[in-house]
């Protein structure tokens, strides 16, 4: 890679959703272009329709090697996988062809990143039902990246403003997530989260461990998880030399982190951290997948079939994902 702006691969997501539209709009963003060289992975025919929808003057430049792209204003550099039959293409609906296509865009972007052809990947939205209809046996982006990079249990981190949130569990039931709050799991996650933060250039500061129960259980009055698992984990981590705090009640820990008290928070289940970050700024909450040999950021919204192909979807989240990828790429590839 050259020492100029990082090349960010952008798989356009599910063609039937808002992915192509926000990819096109992001390529028109002066803010994104000022910090990154953006390379879309997708289908030319679909993107031509998205360009027509936006009434823009973008010119598609087909490339095979990211370094050969023309990253001048007004150019959409594209690796064209040509995998959508435009005669069978139906917008705004679950479609196996589009689900399979979305997987192939992601797989190509991962290959480019693994080969050091791009600095990072910023993914567009995909649809779980479309993946299934296309016989793709993954439930989401994280699982695809884990498999194709041979990474066991990658870490999900949300970033919005200066708030960084990791998740002890993701797509499991609330009942199961409570069972996953164990001393051993917390210790393992904090050690890996701290390592991930170091790779992103965030070495200083304290990680807070959120409480699970109201008021962190009030010393066992409202549940025993904090007493039995969280506090022993925090004490053990401190003995190992890790700068951690907790349990910190969930009704205040995210506010305190936003104010700079903590450099990150370990959320103990999916919605605990999702609600906090998305309420703060839904469009600018960006997912960063850590613990892999490559850097991946993502929009944190879905395919929005209900508004797809109406020229009303906002590119803000994808632009923000590109910005976060460009921010962390120098640390990650150093």
Backbone bond lengths (Angstrom), bond angles and torsions (degrees), N, CA, C in turn:
res aa  C-N    CA-C-N  psi(-1)  N-CA   C-N-CA  omega(-1)  CA-C   N-CA-C  phi
1 X - - - 1.463 - - 1.524 109.63 -
2 X 1.339 115.92 143.48 1.448 120.55 178.27 1.515 109.92 -77.70
3 X 1.316 115.92 173.58 1.456 120.78 -179.59 1.519 112.43 -89.29
4 X 1.331 117.70 8.00 1.458 120.94 178.19 1.520 109.66 -83.63
5 X 1.314 116.55 -165.03 1.463 120.61 -178.57 1.531 110.56 -56.85
6 X 1.328 117.31 142.40 1.469 119.84 -178.37 1.521 111.35 -66.40
7 X 1.325 115.21 148.70 1.458 120.67 173.54 1.528 107.76 -89.82
8 X 1.332 116.11 122.92 1.452 121.90 -179.43 1.529 108.54 -110.59
9 X 1.330 116.78 119.96 1.456 121.53 176.76 1.524 109.40 -80.97
10 X 1.329 116.31 135.49 1.463 121.43 -176.58 1.525 109.37 -127.33
11 X 1.337 118.98 90.93 1.464 120.01 172.12 1.528 108.56 -64.37
12 X 1.329 117.16 128.95 1.469 119.93 -166.59 1.526 114.03 -74.65
13 X 1.340 117.78 -7.26 1.457 119.11 178.34 1.512 112.18 86.46
14 X 1.324 115.39 -165.01 1.460 122.16 -178.90 1.525 109.46 -69.41
15 X 1.341 116.48 122.75 1.460 120.88 -175.66 1.523 112.98 -61.61
16 X 1.328 117.49 -29.11 1.457 120.60 -177.68 1.520 112.81 -77.74
17 X 1.330 117.19 -13.70 1.457 121.56 -178.12 1.518 112.41 -97.99
18 X 1.320 115.86 -155.47 1.467 120.79 -176.19 1.521 112.75 -86.73
19 X 1.345 117.74 -1.30 1.458 120.98 -177.34 1.515 114.62 -54.14
20 X 1.342 119.06 -52.00 1.467 119.05 179.79 1.527 112.98 -60.71
21 X 1.325 116.63 -39.28 1.469 120.53 -179.38 1.523 111.83 -63.89
22 X 1.344 116.64 -46.02 1.466 117.75 -177.44 1.528 110.83 -74.93
23 X 1.344 116.97 -25.85 1.473 119.13 174.60 1.518 109.84 -64.43
24 X 1.324 116.47 -46.19 1.465 120.72 178.63 1.523 110.84 -61.87
25 X 1.325 117.28 -46.49 1.463 120.51 -178.83 1.525 111.27 -64.75
26 X 1.327 117.13 -34.24 1.468 120.20 178.51 1.519 111.22 -68.08
27 X 1.330 116.83 -33.14 1.463 119.69 178.19 1.526 111.67 -70.32
28 X 1.322 116.15 -15.73 1.466 120.66 176.18 1.527 111.90 -90.64
29 X 1.336 117.04 -3.61 1.460 121.80 -175.48 1.526 111.28 -80.72
30 X 1.318 116.33 120.03 1.466 120.48 175.94 1.520 110.61 -66.60
31 X 1.327 116.51 -31.83 1.464 120.98 179.88 1.518 110.91 -63.50
32 X 1.349 116.86 -46.18 1.467 120.20 178.94 1.526 110.94 -66.10
33 X 1.331 116.42 -42.94 1.466 120.48 -177.51 1.519 112.29 -66.47
34 X 1.325 116.82 -24.73 1.462 119.84 -177.39 1.525 112.74 -73.97
35 X 1.344 117.23 -18.73 1.464 119.92 -175.12 1.519 113.60 -121.53
36 X 1.336 118.10 -9.16 1.471 119.50 -175.99 1.524 110.80 -151.34
37 X 1.320 114.25 154.22 1.461 121.54 168.19 1.526 106.27 -97.21
38 X 1.314 116.47 114.36 1.457 121.70 -170.75 1.524 111.08 -98.89
39 X 1.329 115.72 129.69 1.456 122.80 -178.49 1.522 108.60 -125.46
40 X 1.324 116.40 116.26 1.460 120.97 -178.68 1.529 109.75 -88.00
41 X 1.332 115.69 139.53 1.456 121.88 172.45 1.524 106.08 -111.36
42 X 1.334 117.98 118.18 1.452 118.98 -176.39 1.508 113.08 -174.04
43 X 1.321 114.72 -148.71 1.461 122.26 -178.83 1.525 108.57 -120.93
44 X 1.332 116.17 124.68 1.466 121.21 -175.60 1.525 112.35 -59.80
45 X 1.326 117.33 -42.80 1.461 121.21 -176.40 1.526 111.03 -61.08
46 X 1.325 115.67 -42.19 1.462 120.75 179.97 1.526 110.02 -67.66
47 X 1.319 116.47 -44.39 1.462 120.10 -178.29 1.525 111.46 -67.43
48 X 1.319 118.25 -31.90 1.465 120.12 175.31 1.520 110.20 -62.55
49 X 1.331 116.83 -39.06 1.456 119.64 177.05 1.528 111.12 -66.76
50 X 1.336 116.53 -37.91 1.462 120.23 178.73 1.528 111.22 -66.70
51 X 1.325 116.46 -36.89 1.466 120.48 176.07 1.518 110.11 -64.68
52 X 1.322 117.26 -42.58 1.453 120.44 176.70 1.509 112.28 -62.83
53 X 1.332 116.41 -38.57 1.458 121.05 178.29 1.519 111.34 -61.74
54 X 1.331 115.90 -40.40 1.469 120.46 -177.54 1.526 112.74 -80.16
55 X 1.354 115.64 -9.13 1.472 121.37 -178.83 1.534 111.50 57.44
56 X 1.332 115.51 33.71 1.463 120.87 178.61 1.522 109.78 -95.18
57 X 1.312 115.08 171.56 1.459 121.50 179.98 1.532 111.76 -108.08
58 X 1.328 116.12 24.13 1.459 119.69 179.60 1.533 110.81 -59.59
59 X 1.321 115.06 140.28 1.456 121.96 176.16 1.525 108.04 -110.33
60 X 1.322 116.51 127.98 1.468 120.87 178.49 1.519 109.56 -82.69
61 X 1.329 114.58 127.71 1.464 121.73 177.36 1.522 108.24 -115.28
62 X 1.329 116.63 110.27 1.462 121.22 -178.73 1.524 109.46 -77.86
63 X 1.346 116.00 127.97 1.462 120.86 178.67 1.525 109.23 -129.87
64 X 1.307 115.87 157.88 1.463 121.32 172.44 1.520 111.25 -112.05
65 X 1.330 116.84 -31.42 1.463 122.91 176.69 1.529 108.27 -113.67
66 X 1.341 117.70 123.44 1.464 120.06 -178.25 1.526 114.33 -52.95
67 X 1.322 117.55 -32.97 1.461 120.57 -179.01 1.533 112.32 -67.53
68 X 1.310 116.64 -18.99 1.460 120.29 -177.42 1.524 112.69 -90.10
69 X 1.323 117.64 2.69 1.455 120.45 -178.78 1.515 112.85 -68.46
70 X 1.333 115.22 155.17 1.460 122.41 173.04 1.527 106.90 -102.91
71 X 1.312 115.91 101.00 1.462 120.80 -173.08 1.524 112.61 -94.01
72 X 1.318 115.45 32.96 1.463 122.06 176.35 1.529 109.58 -77.57
73 X 1.335 117.71 158.18 1.473 120.32 176.06 1.528 111.05 -57.39
74 X 1.331 115.58 142.97 1.451 120.11 177.41 1.514 114.73 86.86
75 X 1.345 117.08 2.52 1.466 121.94 -178.62 1.525 109.44 -113.41
76 X 1.328 116.81 130.39 1.461 121.78 171.54 1.523 106.84 -105.97
77 X 1.312 115.95 105.15 1.460 121.04 178.60 1.524 108.54 -79.22
78 X 1.333 116.02 129.95 1.458 120.78 -170.80 1.520 111.70 -136.51
79 X 1.331 115.25 132.07 1.459 120.69 162.15 1.525 105.63 -94.37
80 X 1.318 116.03 110.03 1.458 122.86 -171.38 1.525 110.18 -91.83
81 X 1.333 116.52 112.68 1.459 120.26 177.75 1.526 112.29 -88.00
82 X 1.326 117.22 -9.82 1.462 122.51 172.48 1.530 111.55 46.90
83 X 1.330 116.66 53.41 1.461 120.58 -173.11 1.528 113.75 -118.85
84 X 1.333 117.37 14.52 1.455 121.20 176.85 1.529 109.15 -115.14
85 X 1.325 116.30 122.63 1.467 121.26 173.98 1.524 106.85 -79.60
86 X 1.315 116.91 104.02 1.458 121.16 -172.38 1.521 111.91 -63.20
87 X 1.345 117.61 -23.23 1.466 121.20 179.03 1.526 112.16 -75.57
88 X 1.340 116.61 -18.86 1.459 121.16 178.22 1.526 111.82 -108.33
89 X 1.323 116.33 3.04 1.459 122.36 -174.64 1.527 110.62 -76.34
90 X 1.347 116.33 120.47 1.464 122.50 177.28 1.523 108.03 -118.60
91 X 1.318 116.19 124.05 1.460 120.91 -175.42 1.532 111.54 -83.88
92 X 1.339 114.58 146.51 1.461 120.21 172.93 1.513 115.37 75.11
93 X 1.334 117.90 20.32 1.459 121.02 -179.07 1.526 111.13 -137.97
94 X 1.327 114.74 155.97 1.458 119.94 172.83 1.524 108.64 -62.96
95 X 1.323 115.45 131.84 1.466 120.29 -175.02 1.524 108.82 -149.99
96 X 1.337 116.03 125.10 1.457 120.00 -179.66 1.511 112.99 -63.04
97 X 1.331 117.68 -37.99 1.461 120.93 178.75 1.524 110.74 -60.73
98 X 1.326 116.30 -41.60 1.469 120.14 -179.51 1.522 111.45 -72.56
99 X 1.335 117.12 -35.42 1.452 120.16 176.67 1.519 111.70 -64.65
100 X 1.324 115.76 -43.81 1.470 120.51 177.65 1.522 110.10 -64.85
101 X 1.336 116.23 -41.24 1.460 119.91 178.31 1.516 111.79 -61.45
102 X 1.337 116.45 -43.19 1.461 120.28 179.87 1.520 111.13 -60.47
103 X 1.332 116.08 -41.06 1.464 119.73 177.16 1.527 110.84 -61.37
104 X 1.319 117.22 -41.38 1.461 120.90 -178.26 1.528 111.57 -66.83
105 X 1.334 118.42 -34.11 1.471 120.34 176.31 1.530 109.70 -64.99
106 X 1.332 115.77 -42.33 1.465 120.10 179.51 1.528 110.48 -64.42
107 X 1.326 115.60 -45.95 1.464 119.67 -178.63 1.527 111.00 -59.83
108 X 1.322 117.01 -40.69 1.463 120.12 178.89 1.526 110.75 -65.91
109 X 1.314 117.27 -41.17 1.468 120.14 179.94 1.526 110.96 -65.41
110 X 1.323 117.24 -37.80 1.465 120.92 177.32 1.520 109.84 -64.20
111 X 1.318 116.83 -42.82 1.463 120.71 178.72 1.520 111.10 -59.98
112 X 1.325 116.80 -43.12 1.466 120.77 179.04 1.529 111.00 -63.30
113 X 1.334 116.11 -41.58 1.466 119.87 -179.40 1.526 111.14 -69.08
114 X 1.325 117.31 -40.82 1.457 120.62 179.06 1.524 111.07 -63.96
115 X 1.335 116.26 -31.78 1.466 121.31 178.80 1.530 112.86 -87.33
116 X 1.349 116.70 6.10 1.469 122.84 178.57 1.531 112.39 63.59
117 X 1.328 116.09 25.87 1.459 120.28 176.47 1.524 111.52 -82.72
118 X 1.334 116.15 -23.80 1.460 122.18 175.06 1.523 108.09 -132.02
119 X 1.335 116.04 157.88 1.466 120.34 -176.27 1.516 112.93 -83.31
120 X 1.330 116.55 -28.56 1.456 120.80 -176.22 1.518 108.90 -164.95
121 X 1.333 114.75 170.77 1.462 121.94 177.84 1.519 108.27 -123.68
122 X 1.337 117.23 131.68 1.466 122.92 174.94 1.519 107.07 -119.24
123 X 1.319 117.15 107.32 1.459 120.73 -169.20 1.516 113.09 -88.91
124 X 1.352 113.74 144.17 1.458 121.89 170.53 1.518 110.05 -86.20
125 X 1.335 117.42 176.88 1.469 120.89 -172.78 1.530 113.47 -77.70
126 X 1.325 115.60 143.47 1.463 122.48 174.67 1.518 108.78 -124.42
127 X 1.324 116.12 169.15 1.463 121.46 -176.07 1.521 109.46 -123.80
128 X 1.314 116.60 126.13 1.465 121.50 -175.99 1.521 111.89 -62.89
129 X 1.336 117.23 -39.18 1.464 120.11 179.55 1.526 111.03 -67.21
130 X 1.323 116.99 -37.64 1.460 120.31 178.73 1.525 111.04 -67.53
131 X 1.333 116.56 -38.69 1.463 119.45 175.28 1.517 110.40 -58.58
132 X 1.315 115.77 -46.74 1.470 120.25 -179.59 1.521 111.09 -62.83
133 X 1.336 116.28 -42.41 1.467 120.41 179.65 1.526 111.36 -64.63
134 X 1.327 116.39 -26.54 1.455 121.15 178.30 1.516 113.35 -91.49
135 X 1.350 116.23 11.85 1.473 123.04 179.45 1.532 112.34 60.96
136 X 1.330 115.55 33.99 1.463 121.61 173.61 1.524 107.16 -99.38
137 X 1.314 116.77 115.43 1.463 120.98 -170.24 1.526 113.01 -91.56
138 X 1.316 115.81 53.36 1.462 122.08 173.13 1.523 107.58 -132.07
139 X 1.323 116.97 147.90 1.458 119.35 -178.41 1.521 112.67 -93.74
140 X 1.331 118.06 -7.40 1.448 118.69 179.79 1.512 113.00 -179.01
141 X 1.337 114.29 -178.51 1.458 121.49 -178.22 1.530 112.57 -56.91
142 X 1.325 116.39 -49.15 1.462 120.22 -172.82 1.518 110.92 -58.89
143 X 1.332 116.01 -41.47 1.451 120.15 -178.74 1.542 110.81 -68.27
144 X 1.332 116.79 -36.31 1.465 120.56 177.12 1.523 110.28 -64.34
145 X 1.334 116.04 -47.86 1.461 119.93 -179.56 1.522 111.10 -63.81
146 X 1.324 117.24 -39.57 1.462 120.50 179.20 1.521 110.83 -60.20
147 X 1.327 116.64 -45.82 1.453 120.54 -177.26 1.527 111.70 -68.79
148 X 1.326 117.26 -47.32 1.459 120.42 -173.77 1.531 113.02 -76.18
149 X 1.341 117.31 -16.96 1.466 119.63 174.67 1.531 111.16 -104.47
150 X 1.342 116.04 1.80 1.469 122.34 -178.86 1.528 110.60 55.38
151 X 1.328 114.19 49.19 1.466 121.52 179.06 1.522 109.43 -109.97
152 X 1.313 116.84 126.41 1.462 120.90 177.65 1.526 110.06 -87.27
153 X 1.321 116.23 122.32 1.464 122.71 175.17 1.530 112.65 52.82
154 X 1.334 119.07 65.72 1.462 120.66 177.28 1.524 111.15 -64.43
155 X 1.302 115.46 157.57 1.460 122.03 -177.02 1.519 110.76 -95.00
156 X 1.322 116.19 132.72 1.460 120.83 173.72 1.521 109.04 -98.22
157 X 1.327 116.00 127.80 1.459 121.57 175.28 1.522 108.77 -125.13
158 X 1.323 116.60 130.97 1.463 121.38 172.22 1.522 108.46 -97.76
159 X 1.315 115.45 139.01 1.452 119.92 174.47 1.521 109.74 -128.90
160 X 1.312 115.29 130.94 1.460 121.80 171.62 1.532 106.58 -145.55
161 X 1.327 115.03 123.72 1.474 121.27 -170.44 1.536 107.87 55.29
162 X 1.342 117.37 -126.39 1.470 119.08 179.58 1.529 111.95 -102.40
163 X 1.326 116.48 16.98 1.466 121.59 179.49 1.525 109.31 -96.51
164 X 1.344 115.67 123.64 1.465 121.62 177.89 1.524 108.25 -119.75
165 X 1.328 115.74 128.79 1.464 120.55 -176.00 1.524 109.97 -129.43
166 X 1.335 116.01 124.20 1.461 122.28 172.62 1.530 108.62 -99.26
167 X 1.336 115.92 165.14 1.461 120.65 -175.28 1.525 110.48 -128.67
168 X 1.332 115.52 125.75 1.459 120.49 179.45 1.525 111.09 -70.95
169 X 1.327 116.80 -28.82 1.470 121.77 174.73 1.515 107.82 -145.63
170 X 1.361 115.35 159.13 1.467 118.80 -176.48 1.533 109.99 -122.85
171 X 1.310 116.73 -100.34 1.463 120.74 -170.41 1.524 111.86 -89.36
172 X 1.327 114.52 70.20 1.462 121.62 173.07 1.523 107.43 -135.30
173 X 1.318 116.43 165.98 1.462 119.72 179.47 1.528 110.53 -64.90
174 X 1.312 115.51 159.33 1.464 119.81 178.00 1.522 110.37 -61.33
175 X 1.343 116.38 -39.49 1.464 120.01 178.55 1.525 111.09 -60.33
176 X 1.329 116.34 -45.42 1.463 119.59 -179.17 1.520 110.94 -68.56
177 X 1.335 117.32 -36.79 1.465 119.80 -179.48 1.528 111.10 -61.30
178 X 1.341 116.77 -35.34 1.471 119.44 177.47 1.528 110.76 -65.64
179 X 1.326 116.43 -38.05 1.464 120.43 178.29 1.529 112.11 -67.56
180 X 1.337 116.13 -22.19 1.475 120.53 -178.29 1.527 112.18 -85.32
181 X 1.326 117.55 -3.04 1.462 121.06 176.49 1.525 107.88 -82.64
182 X 1.309 115.99 89.95 1.460 121.60 -179.93 1.527 109.44 -125.89
183 X 1.314 114.59 156.84 1.463 120.17 178.46 1.520 110.74 -55.96
184 X 1.321 116.19 -46.89 1.459 120.47 -175.63 1.529 111.63 -64.71
185 X 1.329 116.77 -42.20 1.462 119.95 -178.61 1.530 110.81 -67.22
186 X 1.321 117.30 -41.17 1.466 120.44 179.08 1.527 110.43 -62.17
187 X 1.331 117.09 -45.25 1.465 120.47 179.17 1.526 110.35 -59.14
188 X 1.320 116.19 -47.36 1.471 120.85 -179.79 1.530 111.10 -60.20
189 X 1.328 116.62 -44.91 1.458 119.91 -177.35 1.518 111.98 -67.73
190 X 1.313 117.30 -42.45 1.468 119.25 -179.68 1.521 110.47 -62.49
191 X 1.309 117.81 -43.16 1.467 120.54 179.27 1.523 110.05 -60.41
192 X 1.327 117.17 -44.45 1.466 120.25 -179.45 1.522 112.00 -72.03
193 X 1.335 117.05 -36.41 1.470 120.27 177.93 1.521 110.88 -65.28
194 X 1.325 116.14 -41.35 1.466 119.85 178.42 1.531 110.88 -62.82
195 X 1.323 116.61 -39.83 1.463 120.46 177.32 1.521 110.28 -64.30
196 X 1.337 116.69 -42.20 1.463 121.12 179.41 1.519 111.00 -63.10
197 X 1.316 117.27 -42.10 1.463 120.86 178.05 1.522 110.55 -61.67
198 X 1.328 116.57 -39.93 1.459 119.90 177.93 1.514 111.97 -60.85
199 X 1.340 117.18 -39.76 1.464 121.12 178.17 1.527 111.80 -65.93
200 X 1.332 115.79 -25.32 1.463 120.53 179.12 1.528 112.16 -91.59
201 X 1.319 116.62 5.61 1.456 120.17 178.48 1.511 114.26 83.47
202 X 1.343 117.00 15.87 1.472 121.21 -179.14 1.525 107.64 -112.59
203 X 1.305 115.96 76.03 1.463 120.52 -174.43 1.517 113.06 -89.89
204 X 1.314 117.20 -30.23 1.467 121.06 -175.02 1.527 110.93 -93.16
205 X 1.319 115.13 155.10 1.465 120.29 173.87 1.517 112.74 109.85
206 X 1.320 114.25 172.22 1.458 123.29 -174.99 1.514 111.01 -106.02
207 X 1.325 116.47 134.72 1.462 121.35 171.50 1.520 108.53 -92.28
208 X 1.335 115.80 131.81 1.462 120.76 177.49 1.514 109.98 -99.24
209 X 1.330 116.22 139.66 1.451 121.76 173.81 1.520 107.29 -100.93
210 X 1.338 116.76 118.79 1.465 120.32 -178.91 1.520 110.53 -67.58
211 X 1.315 116.17 151.46 1.452 121.02 170.76 1.515 110.38 -77.38
212 X 1.314 116.75 156.17 1.464 121.19 179.28 1.524 111.63 -93.30
213 X 1.302 116.25 -43.81 1.459 121.90 -175.16 1.526 111.42 -96.35
214 X 1.343 118.27 164.76 1.471 120.18 176.40 1.522 110.90 -53.08
215 X 1.332 116.42 132.26 1.471 122.31 179.87 1.529 111.61 56.43
216 X 1.336 116.20 31.81 1.474 122.07 -177.59 1.517 112.37 54.66
217 X 1.336 116.20 31.95 1.458 121.22 173.23 1.510 116.03 84.50
218 X 1.339 117.42 -8.39 1.485 120.71 -179.56 1.543 110.53 49.24
219 X 1.352 114.83 52.86 1.467 121.34 176.58 1.529 112.28 55.82
220 X 1.334 115.92 40.96 1.453 120.46 174.45 1.508 115.83 99.13
221 X 1.347 118.20 -6.21 1.459 120.08 -179.44 1.525 111.86 -69.29
222 X 1.340 116.93 -34.41 1.468 121.08 -175.74 1.529 112.06 -116.68
223 X 1.292 117.81 29.89 1.457 121.30 -177.07 1.511 110.47 130.13
224 X 1.319 116.46 151.73 1.462 120.57 -171.87 1.523 114.14 -105.98
225 X 1.329 117.78 -1.70 1.470 119.37 -174.09 1.527 112.72 -59.57
226 X 1.319 116.88 -40.30 1.465 119.26 179.72 1.524 111.64 -64.52
227 X 1.323 116.49 -44.68 1.463 120.73 -178.39 1.532 111.10 -69.07
228 X 1.323 115.97 -41.89 1.463 120.49 -173.81 1.527 113.41 -81.09
229 X 1.324 116.69 -28.93 1.465 118.80 -170.89 1.535 114.86 -129.11
230 X 1.324 117.47 -49.97 1.464 118.94 -172.87 1.525 111.26 -68.75
231 X 1.323 117.13 -50.85 1.466 119.94 -178.58 1.535 111.65 -62.04
232 X 1.332 119.64 -46.09 1.473 118.61 176.81 1.530 112.26 -60.46
233 X 1.326 117.72 -36.40 1.464 120.10 178.77 1.520 110.61 -65.34
234 X 1.323 116.66 -44.84 1.467 120.98 -179.93 1.522 110.25 -62.35
235 X 1.324 116.87 -44.19 1.469 120.30 -179.99 1.526 111.26 -62.64
236 X 1.322 116.52 -40.87 1.468 120.43 179.89 1.530 110.32 -66.59
237 X 1.309 116.71 -42.20 1.466 120.60 179.33 1.524 111.36 -63.15
238 X 1.313 116.80 -39.54 1.463 120.11 177.28 1.530 110.95 -63.30
239 X 1.332 116.36 -38.91 1.457 120.16 177.59 1.528 111.34 -64.00
240 X 1.328 115.72 -29.36 1.470 120.71 177.79 1.521 112.45 -81.47
241 X 1.333 116.30 -6.12 1.454 120.28 177.28 1.523 115.49 98.44
242 X 1.325 117.56 9.65 1.462 120.68 -179.88 1.526 110.55 -86.31
243 X 1.319 115.05 139.06 1.458 121.84 -179.46 1.521 108.57 -87.37
244 X 1.325 116.26 92.88 1.457 122.13 -177.60 1.515 110.04 -133.64
245 X 1.327 116.00 160.82 1.459 122.11 177.32 1.520 108.32 -142.21
246 X 1.333 115.40 149.95 1.449 117.90 175.84 1.521 112.47 146.56
247 X 1.315 114.76 174.33 1.459 125.59 -0.42 1.535 111.59 -72.57
248 X 1.331 115.50 138.76 1.461 121.60 176.70 1.524 107.39 -106.95
249 X 1.329 119.07 125.08 1.470 120.53 -176.88 1.524 112.30 -49.43
250 X 1.331 115.17 137.37 1.460 120.46 -174.25 1.520 112.75 -66.41
251 X 1.326 117.91 -20.19 1.470 119.00 179.80 1.526 112.68 -78.24
252 X 1.333 117.61 -4.79 1.465 119.95 179.21 1.524 113.73 -131.31
253 X 1.335 118.59 -20.49 1.457 120.33 -170.93 1.526 112.62 -63.72
254 X 1.319 118.20 -37.32 1.460 119.94 -178.01 1.524 111.04 -72.47
255 X 1.320 116.41 -36.48 1.468 120.19 175.17 1.522 110.44 -63.41
256 X 1.317 116.76 -43.88 1.462 120.46 -179.48 1.530 111.06 -64.07
257 X 1.318 116.96 -39.15 1.465 120.23 178.11 1.523 110.79 -66.20
258 X 1.310 116.23 -39.48 1.465 120.16 178.63 1.522 110.49 -63.81
259 X 1.321 116.57 -32.48 1.463 120.99 178.60 1.525 112.77 -79.39
260 X 1.333 117.73 -5.44 1.456 121.25 176.49 1.509 115.21 101.31
261 X 1.339 118.51 1.21 1.456 120.42 178.99 1.534 111.84 -64.22
262 X 1.328 115.92 -36.87 1.462 121.70 -179.22 1.532 109.14 -126.70
263 X 1.336 116.06 147.76 1.470 118.57 177.73 1.523 112.07 -85.59
264 X 1.341 117.10 -11.78 1.456 121.33 -179.98 1.517 108.81 -167.63
265 X 1.332 114.63 165.17 1.464 121.72 178.61 1.522 108.35 -132.60
266 X 1.318 116.83 137.66 1.461 120.99 169.64 1.517 107.60 -96.54
267 X 1.336 115.54 106.29 1.458 121.84 175.63 1.516 108.64 -77.62
268 X 1.335 116.97 139.42 1.462 119.27 -173.10 1.526 113.58 -87.94
269 X 1.327 117.47 -8.45 1.461 119.58 172.58 1.523 109.20 -158.22
270 X 1.314 116.07 166.97 1.456 124.34 -170.65 1.535 113.51 -51.25
271 X 1.325 116.83 -61.48 1.466 119.18 -171.35 1.524 113.31 -72.07
272 X 1.310 117.88 -23.41 1.468 120.50 179.63 1.523 110.27 -55.68
273 X 1.328 116.46 -48.80 1.455 120.53 -179.86 1.514 113.72 -83.02
274 X 1.343 116.50 -33.00 1.464 119.96 179.62 1.521 111.08 -62.18
275 X 1.320 116.85 -45.63 1.464 120.56 -178.71 1.519 110.32 -62.15
276 X 1.321 117.03 -43.59 1.469 120.57 -177.78 1.521 111.62 -62.58
277 X 1.320 117.35 -47.40 1.459 120.18 -176.12 1.518 111.96 -73.00
278 X 1.320 117.13 -43.94 1.459 119.74 -176.11 1.520 112.50 -71.53
279 X 1.314 117.15 -28.85 1.463 119.38 174.88 1.523 110.10 -69.13
280 X 1.323 116.30 -35.99 1.462 120.22 178.65 1.522 110.84 -63.54
281 X 1.339 117.32 -48.78 1.467 121.24 178.84 1.520 107.78 -163.93
282 X 1.316 116.41 97.16 1.466 120.88 -173.24 1.525 111.82 -60.25
283 X 1.331 116.71 -48.46 1.460 120.35 -174.05 1.515 113.24 -69.60
284 X 1.332 117.26 -28.56 1.458 119.97 -175.11 1.523 113.45 -102.29
285 X 1.317 117.23 10.46 1.462 120.26 172.17 1.518 108.27 -80.75
286 X 1.329 115.69 119.13 1.456 121.69 -173.67 1.526 109.76 -117.37
287 X 1.328 115.77 136.20 1.459 121.07 175.96 1.523 109.73 -89.94
288 X 1.318 115.79 132.56 1.460 122.61 174.88 1.522 107.33 -120.40
289 X 1.331 116.72 122.28 1.460 120.43 178.62 1.520 108.79 -93.48
290 X 1.321 115.86 116.91 1.463 122.46 -176.68 1.531 111.40 -107.46
291 X 1.314 113.93 170.26 1.450 119.83 177.21 1.514 113.83 84.22
292 X 1.329 117.59 7.22 1.461 122.00 179.59 1.527 109.72 -108.04
293 X 1.322 117.84 166.62 1.471 119.58 176.34 1.525 113.06 -74.59
294 X 1.342 117.80 -6.13 1.464 122.00 177.51 1.519 109.22 -128.03
295 X 1.332 115.73 163.84 1.461 121.88 179.95 1.517 109.15 -100.65
296 X 1.324 115.91 130.35 1.463 120.81 178.13 1.526 110.17 -134.48
297 X 1.330 115.41 130.01 1.459 122.12 170.99 1.519 107.62 -118.25
298 X 1.326 116.11 166.81 1.463 117.91 -177.06 1.517 111.59 -157.51
299 X 1.322 114.54 151.53 1.453 119.28 165.12 1.520 107.06 -60.63
300 X 1.322 116.67 154.75 1.456 118.53 176.41 1.523 109.68 -117.80
301 X 1.317 115.02 48.50 1.459 120.60 172.52 1.514 108.13 -139.35
302 X 1.308 116.14 169.18 1.447 121.12 -175.94 1.516 113.68 -93.27
303 X 1.327 114.40 -165.11 1.460 121.20 -176.06 1.528 112.70 -76.87
304 X 1.329 117.66 -15.34 1.475 122.39 174.76 1.529 111.63 49.32
305 X 1.324 116.42 54.72 1.455 120.51 -179.14 1.534 112.32 -55.17
306 X 1.336 116.88 -29.14 1.469 119.54 -176.72 1.521 113.39 -67.37
307 X 1.346 117.63 -23.42 1.475 119.47 178.66 1.520 112.02 -118.35
308 X 1.342 116.70 6.19 1.462 120.32 -175.43 1.523 111.35 -64.60
309 X 1.332 115.01 142.88 1.457 123.66 174.73 1.529 113.05 61.26
310 X 1.333 114.88 34.36 1.466 120.73 175.27 1.529 111.79 -118.80
311 X 1.338 115.89 4.53 1.468 122.14 179.61 1.529 112.41 61.30
312 X 1.331 116.45 34.17 1.464 119.74 178.58 1.528 112.44 -123.04
313 X 1.335 117.41 -4.77 1.465 120.09 -179.07 1.522 110.82 -71.46
314 X 1.331 116.00 138.87 1.460 121.44 179.85 1.523 110.82 -87.32
315 X 1.334 117.82 134.88 1.467 120.76 177.27 1.523 113.32 -87.82
316 X 1.331 117.43 4.68 1.468 121.21 -172.22 1.522 112.50 -53.21
317 X 1.335 117.07 -45.71 1.461 119.93 -176.01 1.526 111.63 -66.22
318 X 1.320 117.69 -40.70 1.462 119.54 179.09 1.523 111.00 -68.47
319 X 1.318 117.11 -40.17 1.468 119.94 176.31 1.529 109.74 -60.07
320 X 1.326 116.14 -41.61 1.466 120.22 178.83 1.522 110.91 -65.34
321 X 1.341 117.34 -38.20 1.463 121.07 177.78 1.526 110.95 -63.53
322 X 1.325 116.45 -38.93 1.466 120.78 176.16 1.523 110.01 -63.81
323 X 1.325 116.90 -42.84 1.461 121.38 -179.64 1.524 111.34 -63.02
324 X 1.335 117.09 -44.65 1.465 120.37 -179.84 1.530 110.28 -65.99
325 X 1.329 117.23 -39.55 1.464 120.45 176.82 1.523 110.67 -61.10
326 X 1.331 116.51 -44.23 1.466 120.21 179.40 1.529 111.26 -66.81
327 X 1.336 116.79 -33.97 1.472 121.45 179.24 1.522 111.53 -63.70
328 X 1.327 116.89 -43.67 1.453 121.20 -174.05 1.528 113.76 -91.16
329 X 1.314 117.45 -18.53 1.482 120.35 -175.77 1.527 113.58 -54.96
330 X 1.340 120.43 -42.91 1.471 119.35 -179.13 1.526 112.81 -62.03
331 X 1.333 117.46 -36.92 1.464 120.31 179.40 1.522 110.18 -71.07
332 X 1.333 114.91 -41.88 1.455 120.36 -173.71 1.511 111.64 -69.72
333 X 1.329 117.31 -33.93 1.457 120.78 -176.07 1.528 112.71 -97.80
334 X 1.331 116.57 0.05 1.469 119.33 -177.65 1.524 110.85 -66.03
